[in-house]
Amino acid sequence: MKTLLNLSLVVSLSLLAVHEMDAMTHAEWRLLPILSGLPDETARTAFVWLHIPLYFGLFWALFHASWRHIAGLAFSGAVILHAIIHFLLSGHTLYSFTPPIETITVYGAAISGLIYIALSIKGTPE
């Protein structure tokens, strides 16, 4: 069970990381409430730099914190919410993500997050 839980987290985290790489090519910061109000170059720079503490915190919380299972549930919920937000924004004029990359990375991470939550409900992680 623990191996499947960890695998689902690694899959979600990997897909999210690849999505964020793709997000750079689509100027995703233009869709974010705070960054969209900044000059484009400033927003792009902030978007990149903000990912360093984000990923540091995710790796630490998911694989090293004593409360990693709770972090896994929160992260899984976050990638599901992220997919819902992408779906809702898909009609926005600045939204330029396209299948299959978006489908695999955004929605694949959400499916993997659902698997983590389902496995967590099915049994205890440790």
C-alpha positions as CSV (number, residue, x, y, z in Angstrom):
1,M,0.0,0.0,0.0
2,K,2.8,2.4,0.9
3,T,4.5,1.8,-2.4
4,L,1.3,2.6,-4.4
5,L,0.7,5.8,-2.3
6,N,4.3,7.0,-2.9
7,L,4.0,6.1,-6.6
8,S,0.8,8.1,-7.0
9,L,2.5,11.1,-5.4
10,V,5.6,10.8,-7.6
11,V,3.4,10.6,-10.7
12,S,1.3,13.6,-9.6
13,L,4.4,15.6,-8.7
14,S,6.2,14.7,-12.0
15,L,3.2,15.6,-14.1
16,L,2.8,18.9,-12.3
17,A,6.4,19.7,-12.8
18,V,6.1,19.0,-16.5
19,H,2.9,21.1,-16.7
20,E,4.7,24.0,-15.1
21,M,7.4,23.7,-17.7
22,D,4.7,23.8,-20.4
23,A,3.1,26.7,-18.5
24,M,6.2,28.8,-19.3
25,T,5.5,28.4,-23.0
26,H,1.9,29.5,-22.6
27,A,2.6,32.5,-20.3
28,E,0.4,31.1,-17.6
29,W,1.2,34.1,-15.3
30,R,-1.2,36.2,-17.5
31,L,-4.1,34.1,-16.0
32,L,-3.1,34.5,-12.4
33,P,-4.8,37.2,-10.3
34,I,-1.7,38.9,-8.8
35,L,0.9,38.3,-11.6
36,S,-1.5,39.3,-14.4
37,G,-1.4,42.9,-13.2
38,L,2.4,43.1,-13.4
39,P,4.5,43.9,-16.5
40,D,5.0,40.7,-18.5
41,E,8.8,40.3,-17.8
42,T,8.3,41.0,-14.1
43,A,5.4,38.5,-13.9
44,R,7.4,35.9,-15.8
45,T,10.4,36.3,-13.5
46,A,8.2,36.1,-10.4
47,F,6.4,33.0,-11.8
48,V,9.7,31.2,-12.2
49,W,11.2,32.3,-8.8
50,L,8.0,31.4,-6.9
51,H,8.3,27.8,-8.1
52,I,11.6,27.3,-6.1
53,P,10.0,27.5,-2.6
54,L,6.9,25.8,-4.0
55,Y,8.8,22.7,-5.1
56,F,11.1,22.7,-2.1
57,G,8.1,22.7,0.2
58,L,6.3,20.0,-1.8
59,F,9.3,17.7,-1.9
60,W,10.0,18.2,1.8
61,A,6.4,17.8,2.9
62,L,5.6,14.8,0.7
63,F,8.7,12.8,1.4
64,H,10.4,14.0,4.6
65,A,7.9,15.6,6.9
66,S,6.5,13.6,9.8
67,W,3.0,14.6,8.5
68,R,3.7,13.5,4.9
69,H,0.5,11.6,4.6
70,I,-1.6,14.7,5.4
71,A,0.6,16.6,3.0
72,G,-0.1,14.0,0.4
73,L,-3.8,14.4,0.8
74,A,-3.5,18.2,0.6
75,F,-1.3,18.0,-2.5
76,S,-3.7,15.5,-4.1
77,G,-6.6,17.8,-3.4
78,A,-4.6,20.7,-4.8
79,V,-3.8,19.0,-8.1
80,I,-7.5,18.1,-8.4
81,L,-8.5,21.7,-7.8
82,H,-5.8,22.8,-10.2
83,A,-7.4,20.6,-12.9
84,I,-10.8,22.1,-12.2
85,I,-9.4,25.6,-12.5
86,H,-7.8,24.7,-15.8
87,F,-11.2,23.4,-17.0
88,L,-13.0,26.5,-16.0
89,L,-10.4,28.8,-17.6
90,S,-10.2,26.8,-20.8
91,G,-12.5,29.3,-22.6
92,H,-10.5,32.4,-21.5
93,T,-9.0,34.4,-24.3
94,L,-5.5,34.1,-22.8
95,Y,-5.8,30.4,-22.3
96,S,-3.6,28.6,-24.8
97,F,-2.9,25.2,-23.4
98,T,-3.8,22.3,-25.8
99,P,-4.0,18.6,-25.8
100,P,-2.3,16.2,-25.5
101,I,0.2,17.9,-23.2
102,E,-2.4,19.7,-21.1
103,T,-4.6,16.6,-20.9
104,I,-1.8,14.3,-19.8
105,T,-0.1,16.7,-17.3
106,V,-3.0,18.6,-15.8
107,Y,-5.7,16.0,-15.8
108,G,-3.2,13.1,-15.3
109,A,-1.9,14.7,-12.1
110,A,-5.5,15.0,-10.9
111,I,-6.3,11.4,-11.7
112,S,-3.2,10.3,-9.8
113,G,-4.3,12.5,-6.9
114,L,-7.7,10.8,-6.9
115,I,-5.9,7.5,-6.8
116,Y,-3.9,8.7,-3.7
117,I,-7.0,9.8,-2.0
118,A,-8.9,6.5,-2.9
119,L,-6.0,4.4,-1.6
120,S,-5.8,6.5,1.6
121,I,-9.5,5.9,2.2
122,K,-9.1,2.2,1.5
123,G,-6.3,1.6,4.1
124,T,-3.9,3.3,6.3
125,P,-0.6,4.3,4.8
126,E,1.9,3.0,7.3
